Amino acid sequence: MTTMRSAVPILFALGALALAGCTTTTSGPKKSATSAADYNVQLGYAYLRQGNLALAKEKLERAEKQDGSSPSVHSALGLLYERLGDPKAADRHYATALRLAPKDPEIENNYAIYLCRNGRVAEGVKRFEAAARNPLYRTPEAAWSNAGVCQRGAGQYAEAEQNFLRALKVRPNYAEAAFQLGDLRLERGAIAEARTEVDRYLDAFRATPELLMLRVRIARATGDRLAEEKFSRRLRMDFPNSEQARALAAPARNPG
C-alpha cells in the first residue's frame, strides 16, 4: 500500500516479522498438545516463507487440530488463507485470534496488515493505532508507520504524514518512517521539507540505500547537481550491490 510502489515493502516487512512471532515450547520428553501445535505453526510459517502453500496448509491445519484455542494458530491460518486467496476464511481466523487474545498487539498488528492489504483502510488504521498504543507492543513505531502507509495508499496524505511523524517521535532513527515521510513530501511537491527530513536523518543516523536514493531524487528535483553527485557517489560506495546503486548505473531509457 508508488505512492504504493514505495509503500508496499513496509506492510510486507511486517508480515515477515509476523512469521517469527511464535516460539516452540516443550515440557519434558513428550510434547504437550500446545507445544506440538506451536511446533507445527513454526513449520507452517517456514513453508509460507518458502512459498510452499500446500505444506504450510497441512502443518497449520494439524496445529489447529492439536490446539484449536491457540490465538497464534489462528493468526497463522489467517495469513495462510490470505495467501490462498480466501478472504472469508482469512478474516474468520484473524477475528478468532483476536477474540482469543484481545490484548495481543502482535495479533492486532497482523490483522491490521491484512485489512489494509484488502482495502479496509479505516479498520486497518484503527487496529494499527491500537497496537501502537499498547504498552506491551515492542515496536510501536512500526505500527504508526504502517498506519501511515495504509492511509497513503488511500490518498489520505495529511493523516499519513502525521502517523509517520508519530513513528519518528517514538524512534527518531526509524529509517522506514523517515523514507516514507520524505518520499511522500517529495511526491506532494514539498521538496524543501522532504530535503530537510532526509538530511536530518542522514546527518544523525546510519544511511540506507532507500534514503540515499531518495536524496538523489530530491537533488534532481531541485536541479542541485553537486548534491546529486555527492549522494550518488555515497550510494555507490556504501551500498554497491543494492538495487538503488544498480538503478544509478543503468543507462537512461530513450522515451522515444
URVENJO-V893011 format. One record per pair of residues at least 24 apart in sequence whose ideal C-beta (glycine too) atoms are under 10 Angstrom apart, sorted by the first residue. I is the first residue (numbers start at 1). J is the second residue. D is the distance in Angstrom with one decimal. If there is no record, write none. Layout:
((I & J & D) (I & J & D))
This chain:
((1 & 113 & 9.4) (1 & 116 & 5.4) (1 & 117 & 6.9) (1 & 119 & 9.0) (1 & 121 & 8.3) (1 & 124 & 8.8) (1 & 146 & 8.9) (1 & 148 & 9.9) (1 & 149 & 5.4) (1 & 150 & 5.5) (1 & 151 & 8.7) (1 & 152 & 7.0) (1 & 153 & 3.2) (1 & 154 & 7.6) (2 & 149 & 9.9) (2 & 152 & 8.8) (2 & 153 & 8.3) (2 & 183 & 8.5) (2 & 187 & 9.0) (3 & 149 & 9.1) (3 & 152 & 5.3) (3 & 153 & 6.4) (3 & 154 & 9.6) (3 & 155 & 8.1) (3 & 157 & 8.5) (3 & 160 & 8.9) (3 & 180 & 9.6) (3 & 183 & 8.1) (3 & 184 & 7.3) (3 & 187 & 6.3) (3 & 188 & 9.6) (4 & 149 & 8.7) (4 & 152 & 7.8) (4 & 153 & 5.1) (4 & 154 & 9.9) (5 & 183 & 9.4) (6 & 149 & 9.1) (6 & 152 & 9.0) (6 & 179 & 7.3) (6 & 180 & 7.2) (6 & 182 & 10.0) (6 & 183 & 5.1) (6 & 184 & 8.7) (6 & 187 & 8.7) (6 & 210 & 7.9) (6 & 214 & 8.6) (7 & 116 & 9.9) (7 & 145 & 9.8) (7 & 146 & 9.4) (7 & 148 & 8.5) (7 & 149 & 4.4) (7 & 150 & 8.5) (7 & 151 & 9.7) (7 & 152 & 5.5) (7 & 153 & 5.8) (7 & 160 & 8.8) (7 & 176 & 10.0) (7 & 179 & 9.8) (7 & 180 & 6.7) (7 & 183 & 8.3) (7 & 184 & 8.8) (8 & 117 & 9.4) (8 & 149 & 8.2) (8 & 153 & 8.6) (9 & 149 & 9.0) (9 & 176 & 8.0) (9 & 179 & 9.4) (9 & 180 & 9.8) (9 & 210 & 8.6) (10 & 113 & 9.5) (10 & 142 & 7.8) (10 & 145 & 6.1) (10 & 146 & 5.9) (10 & 148 & 8.8) (10 & 149 & 5.0) (10 & 150 & 9.6) (10 & 176 & 5.4) (10 & 177 & 8.7) (10 & 179 & 9.0) (10 & 180 & 7.0) (11 & 112 & 9.3) (11 & 113 & 5.4) (11 & 114 & 9.5) (11 & 116 & 6.4) (11 & 117 & 6.4) (11 & 124 & 9.5) (11 & 145 & 9.9) (11 & 146 & 6.2) (11 & 149 & 6.0) (11 & 150 & 7.7) (11 & 153 & 9.0) (12 & 113 & 8.6) (12 & 117 & 9.1) (13 & 113 & 9.8) (13 & 142 & 8.1) (13 & 145 & 9.8) (13 & 146 & 9.0) (13 & 176 & 7.4) (14 & 106 & 9.9) (14 & 109 & 6.6) (14 & 110 & 7.8) (14 & 112 & 8.8) (14 & 113 & 5.6) (14 & 128 & 9.5) (14 & 139 & 8.7) (14 & 142 & 6.1) (14 & 143 & 8.3) (14 & 145 & 9.1) (14 & 146 & 5.9) (14 & 149 & 9.4) (14 & 176 & 9.8) (15 & 48 & 9.4) (15 & 79 & 7.1) (15 & 82 & 9.1) (15 & 83 & 9.7) (15 & 109 & 9.9) (15 & 110 & 7.6) (15 & 113 & 5.7) (15 & 114 & 8.8) (15 & 117 & 8.7) (16 & 45 & 9.9) (16 & 48 & 10.0) (16 & 49 & 7.9) (17 & 106 & 8.4) (17 & 109 & 8.5) (17 & 110 & 8.9) (17 & 113 & 9.6) (17 & 138 & 10.0) (17 & 139 & 7.9) (17 & 142 & 7.7) (18 & 45 & 8.3) (18 & 48 & 9.8) (18 & 72 & 10.0) (18 & 75 & 7.3) (18 & 76 & 8.4) (18 & 78 & 9.6) (18 & 79 & 6.7) (18 & 106 & 7.1) (18 & 107 & 8.8) (18 & 109 & 7.5) (18 & 110 & 4.7) (18 & 111 & 10.0) (18 & 113 & 7.4) (18 & 114 & 9.9) (19 & 44 & 9.4) (19 & 45 & 4.4) (19 & 46 & 8.1) (19 & 48 & 6.5) (19 & 49 & 5.9) (19 & 76 & 8.6) (19 & 79 & 7.9) (19 & 110 & 9.8) (20 & 45 & 7.5) (20 & 49 & 9.6) (21 & 45 & 8.0) (21 & 72 & 6.7) (21 & 75 & 7.4) (21 & 76 & 8.3) (21 & 104 & 9.6) (21 & 106 & 5.4) (21 & 107 & 8.3) (21 & 109 & 9.6) (21 & 110 & 7.7) (22 & 63 & 9.6) (22 & 70 & 9.0) (22 & 72 & 4.8) (22 & 73 & 8.8) (22 & 75 & 8.6) (22 & 76 & 7.3) (22 & 106 & 9.6) (23 & 72 & 9.2) (31 & 66 & 9.3) (32 & 66 & 9.2) (32 & 67 & 8.8) (33 & 63 & 9.8) (33 & 65 & 9.2) (33 & 66 & 4.9) (33 & 67 & 5.4) (33 & 68 & 9.8) (33 & 69 & 10.0) (33 & 70 & 9.4) (34 & 63 & 9.9) (34 & 66 & 7.7) (34 & 67 & 5.1) (34 & 69 & 9.0) (34 & 70 & 6.8) (34 & 72 & 10.0) (34 & 73 & 9.7) (35 & 66 & 9.1) (35 & 67 & 9.0) (36 & 62 & 8.5) (36 & 63 & 7.8) (36 & 65 & 9.8) (36 & 66 & 5.0) (36 & 67 & 7.7) (37 & 62 & 8.1) (37 & 63 & 4.2) (37 & 64 & 7.7) (37 & 65 & 8.4) (37 & 66 & 4.0) (37 & 67 & 3.6) (37 & 68 & 8.6) (37 & 69 & 9.5) (37 & 70 & 5.5) (37 & 72 & 8.3) (37 & 73 & 5.7) (37 & 76 & 9.9) (38 & 63 & 7.7) (38 & 66 & 9.0) (38 & 67 & 8.0) (38 & 70 & 7.6) (38 & 72 & 7.2) (38 & 73 & 8.4) (39 & 63 & 8.0) (39 & 66 & 9.0) (40 & 64 & 8.9) (40 & 65 & 9.2) (40 & 66 & 6.7) (40 & 67 & 9.2) (40 & 73 & 8.3) (40 & 76 & 9.2) (41 & 66 & 9.6) (41 & 67 & 9.1) (41 & 70 & 7.7) (41 & 72 & 5.8) (41 & 73 & 5.8) (41 & 74 & 10.0) (41 & 75 & 8.8) (41 & 76 & 5.1) (41 & 77 & 9.1) (42 & 72 & 9.7) (42 & 76 & 9.2) (44 & 73 & 8.8) (44 & 76 & 5.5) (44 & 77 & 8.3) (44 & 79 & 9.0) (44 & 80 & 6.9) (45 & 72 & 9.8) (45 & 76 & 6.3) (45 & 79 & 8.2) (45 & 80 & 9.3) (47 & 80 & 9.3) (48 & 76 & 8.0) (48 & 79 & 6.6) (48 & 80 & 6.6) (48 & 83 & 6.6) (51 & 83 & 8.6) (53 & 80 & 7.2) (53 & 81 & 9.9) (53 & 83 & 5.9) (53 & 84 & 6.1) (53 & 85 & 10.0) (54 & 84 & 9.8) (56 & 80 & 5.7) (56 & 83 & 7.9) (56 & 84 & 9.2) (57 & 81 & 8.8) (57 & 83 & 9.4) (57 & 84 & 7.3) (60 & 93 & 9.4) (64 & 93 & 8.9) (64 & 96 & 10.0) (68 & 96 & 9.1) (68 & 100 & 9.7) (69 & 96 & 9.4) (69 & 100 & 6.4) (70 & 97 & 8.6) (70 & 100 & 7.4) (70 & 101 & 9.1) (71 & 96 & 7.7) (71 & 97 & 4.4) (71 & 98 & 7.6) (71 & 99 & 8.3) (71 & 100 & 4.0) (71 & 101 & 3.8) (71 & 102 & 9.2) (71 & 104 & 6.3) (71 & 106 & 9.4) (71 & 107 & 5.8) (72 & 97 & 7.4) (72 & 100 & 9.2) (72 & 101 & 8.2) (72 & 104 & 8.8) (72 & 106 & 8.8) (72 & 107 & 7.8) (72 & 110 & 10.0) (73 & 97 & 8.0) (73 & 100 & 9.2) (74 & 98 & 8.6) (74 & 99 & 8.7) (74 & 100 & 6.7) (74 & 101 & 9.0) (74 & 107 & 8.5) (75 & 100 & 9.3) (75 & 101 & 8.5) (75 & 104 & 8.5) (75 & 106 & 7.9) (75 & 107 & 5.0) (75 & 108 & 9.8) (75 & 109 & 10.0) (75 & 110 & 5.5) (75 & 111 & 7.8) (75 & 114 & 9.7) (76 & 110 & 9.1) (78 & 107 & 9.0) (78 & 110 & 7.1) (78 & 111 & 7.1) (78 & 113 & 9.9) (78 & 114 & 6.4) (79 & 110 & 7.0) (79 & 111 & 10.0) (79 & 113 & 8.9) (79 & 114 & 7.6) (81 & 114 & 9.7) (82 & 110 & 9.9) (82 & 113 & 9.1) (82 & 114 & 5.7) (82 & 117 & 7.4) (82 & 118 & 8.0) (87 & 114 & 8.6) (87 & 117 & 9.8) (87 & 118 & 6.1) (87 & 120 & 10.0) (90 & 114 & 6.3) (90 & 117 & 9.9) (90 & 118 & 8.4) (91 & 115 & 8.7) (91 & 118 & 8.4) (91 & 120 & 9.3) (94 & 127 & 9.7) (98 & 127 & 8.7) (103 & 130 & 9.6) (103 & 134 & 7.0) (103 & 136 & 7.3) (104 & 131 & 9.1) (104 & 134 & 8.5) (104 & 136 & 8.1) (104 & 137 & 9.2) (105 & 130 & 7.6) (105 & 131 & 4.2) (105 & 132 & 8.1) (105 & 133 & 8.8) (105 & 134 & 4.0) (105 & 135 & 8.9) (105 & 136 & 5.8) (105 & 137 & 3.6) (105 & 138 & 8.2) (105 & 139 & 9.1) (105 & 140 & 8.3) (105 & 143 & 7.5) (106 & 131 & 7.8) (106 & 134 & 9.5) (106 & 136 & 9.0) (106 & 137 & 7.4) (106 & 138 & 8.5) (106 & 139 & 9.4) (107 & 131 & 8.8) (108 & 132 & 9.6) (108 & 134 & 7.4) (108 & 137 & 8.4) (108 & 143 & 8.5) (109 & 134 & 9.2) (109 & 137 & 7.4) (109 & 139 & 8.6) (109 & 140 & 9.7) (109 & 142 & 7.7) (109 & 143 & 5.6) (109 & 146 & 7.4) (112 & 143 & 7.5) (112 & 146 & 6.9) (112 & 147 & 7.8) (112 & 150 & 7.6) (113 & 143 & 9.9) (113 & 146 & 6.9) (113 & 149 & 9.7) (113 & 150 & 8.7) (115 & 150 & 8.1) (116 & 146 & 7.4) (116 & 147 & 8.5) (116 & 149 & 7.4) (116 & 150 & 3.8) (116 & 151 & 9.0) (116 & 153 & 7.3) (116 & 154 & 8.6) (117 & 150 & 8.9) (117 & 153 & 9.5) (119 & 150 & 9.8) (119 & 153 & 8.9) (119 & 154 & 8.2) (120 & 150 & 9.3) (121 & 147 & 9.6) (121 & 150 & 5.6) (121 & 151 & 6.8) (121 & 153 & 7.5) (121 & 154 & 4.4) (121 & 155 & 9.5) (121 & 156 & 7.5) (121 & 159 & 9.9) (122 & 150 & 9.3) (122 & 151 & 9.6) (122 & 154 & 8.8) (122 & 156 & 9.7) (123 & 150 & 9.7) (124 & 149 & 9.8) (124 & 150 & 5.0) (124 & 151 & 9.2) (124 & 153 & 10.0) (124 & 154 & 9.4) (125 & 149 & 9.9) (125 & 150 & 5.4) (125 & 151 & 6.1) (125 & 154 & 8.8) (125 & 156 & 8.4) (125 & 159 & 7.9) (125 & 160 & 9.5) (125 & 163 & 8.0) (128 & 163 & 8.1) (129 & 163 & 8.1) (129 & 166 & 9.1) (132 & 163 & 8.6) (132 & 166 & 7.5) (132 & 167 & 8.3) (132 & 170 & 7.9) (139 & 167 & 9.7) (139 & 170 & 8.9) (139 & 171 & 8.3) (139 & 174 & 9.0) (140 & 166 & 8.6) (140 & 167 & 8.0) (140 & 170 & 5.3) (140 & 171 & 8.3) (141 & 166 & 8.1) (141 & 167 & 4.3) (141 & 168 & 7.5) (141 & 169 & 8.5) (141 & 170 & 4.3) (141 & 171 & 4.1) (141 & 172 & 9.3) (141 & 173 & 9.5) (141 & 174 & 4.7) (141 & 176 & 8.5) (141 & 177 & 6.4) (142 & 167 & 7.4) (142 & 170 & 9.3) (142 & 171 & 8.8) (142 & 174 & 7.7) (142 & 176 & 7.6) (142 & 177 & 8.5) (143 & 167 & 8.2) (143 & 170 & 9.4) (144 & 168 & 8.6) (144 & 169 & 8.5) (144 & 170 & 6.6) (144 & 171 & 9.3) (144 & 174 & 9.0) (144 & 177 & 7.3) (145 & 170 & 9.4) (145 & 171 & 9.4) (145 & 174 & 6.8) (145 & 176 & 5.6) (145 & 177 & 4.3) (145 & 178 & 9.5) (145 & 179 & 9.5) (145 & 180 & 6.2) (145 & 181 & 8.9) (146 & 176 & 9.1) (146 & 177 & 9.6) (146 & 180 & 9.7) (148 & 176 & 9.9) (148 & 177 & 7.4) (148 & 180 & 6.1) (148 & 181 & 7.9) (148 & 184 & 8.1) (149 & 176 & 8.8) (149 & 177 & 9.5) (149 & 180 & 6.4) (149 & 184 & 9.7) (151 & 184 & 10.0) (152 & 180 & 7.2) (152 & 181 & 10.0) (152 & 183 & 9.1) (152 & 184 & 6.1) (152 & 187 & 9.1) (157 & 184 & 6.4) (157 & 185 & 9.5) (157 & 187 & 8.5) (157 & 188 & 6.2) (158 & 188 & 9.6) (160 & 184 & 6.3) (161 & 185 & 7.5) (161 & 188 & 8.6) (161 & 190 & 9.3) (161 & 193 & 9.5) (164 & 197 & 9.1) (165 & 197 & 9.5) (168 & 197 & 8.6) (168 & 200 & 9.2) (168 & 201 & 8.6) (172 & 200 & 8.6) (172 & 201 & 8.2) (172 & 204 & 7.3) (172 & 205 & 7.5) (173 & 201 & 7.6) (173 & 204 & 7.3) (173 & 205 & 4.3) (173 & 206 & 7.6) (174 & 201 & 9.1) (174 & 205 & 9.0) (175 & 201 & 7.0) (175 & 205 & 7.2) (175 & 206 & 7.8) (175 & 207 & 8.4) (175 & 208 & 4.7) (175 & 210 & 7.3) (175 & 211 & 6.2) (176 & 208 & 8.5) (176 & 210 & 8.2) (176 & 211 & 9.6) (177 & 201 & 9.4) (178 & 202 & 8.9) (178 & 205 & 8.1) (178 & 208 & 8.7) (178 & 210 & 9.3) (178 & 211 & 6.4) (178 & 214 & 9.0) (179 & 208 & 7.1) (179 & 210 & 4.9) (179 & 211 & 5.4) (179 & 213 & 9.3) (179 & 214 & 6.1) (180 & 210 & 9.6) (180 & 214 & 9.9) (182 & 210 & 9.6) (182 & 211 & 7.3) (182 & 214 & 5.4) (182 & 215 & 8.2) (182 & 217 & 9.3) (182 & 218 & 7.5) (183 & 210 & 8.5) (183 & 211 & 9.4) (183 & 213 & 9.9) (183 & 214 & 5.8) (183 & 217 & 8.5) (183 & 218 & 9.6) (185 & 218 & 9.1) (186 & 214 & 7.1) (186 & 215 & 10.0) (186 & 217 & 6.5) (186 & 218 & 5.9) (186 & 221 & 6.6) (187 & 217 & 10.0) (189 & 221 & 9.1) (191 & 217 & 9.8) (191 & 218 & 6.3) (191 & 219 & 10.0) (191 & 221 & 5.3) (191 & 222 & 6.0) (192 & 218 & 9.3) (192 & 222 & 8.5) (194 & 218 & 5.5) (194 & 221 & 8.3) (194 & 222 & 9.8) (195 & 219 & 8.3) (195 & 221 & 8.9) (195 & 222 & 7.4) (195 & 224 & 9.0) (195 & 227 & 8.6) (198 & 231 & 9.2) (199 & 227 & 9.6) (202 & 231 & 8.4) (202 & 234 & 8.8) (206 & 238 & 9.5) (207 & 231 & 9.1) (207 & 234 & 7.1) (207 & 235 & 8.3) (207 & 238 & 6.3) (207 & 239 & 8.1) (208 & 235 & 9.9) (208 & 238 & 9.4) (208 & 239 & 8.0) (208 & 242 & 9.0) (208 & 244 & 9.1) (209 & 234 & 10.0) (209 & 235 & 6.2) (209 & 238 & 7.8) (209 & 239 & 4.1) (209 & 240 & 9.8) (209 & 241 & 9.4) (209 & 242 & 3.9) (209 & 243 & 7.2) (209 & 244 & 4.2) (209 & 245 & 6.8) (209 & 247 & 9.7) (210 & 235 & 9.9) (210 & 239 & 9.5) (210 & 242 & 8.7) (210 & 243 & 9.2) (210 & 244 & 6.7) (211 & 235 & 9.4) (211 & 244 & 9.5) (212 & 236 & 9.3) (212 & 238 & 7.3) (212 & 239 & 7.1) (212 & 242 & 8.7) (212 & 244 & 6.8) (212 & 245 & 8.9) (212 & 248 & 9.7) (213 & 239 & 9.1) (213 & 242 & 8.3) (213 & 243 & 8.8) (213 & 244 & 3.9) (213 & 245 & 8.5) (213 & 247 & 7.2) (213 & 248 & 7.7) (214 & 244 & 9.0) (216 & 244 & 8.3) (216 & 247 & 9.5) (216 & 248 & 7.3))
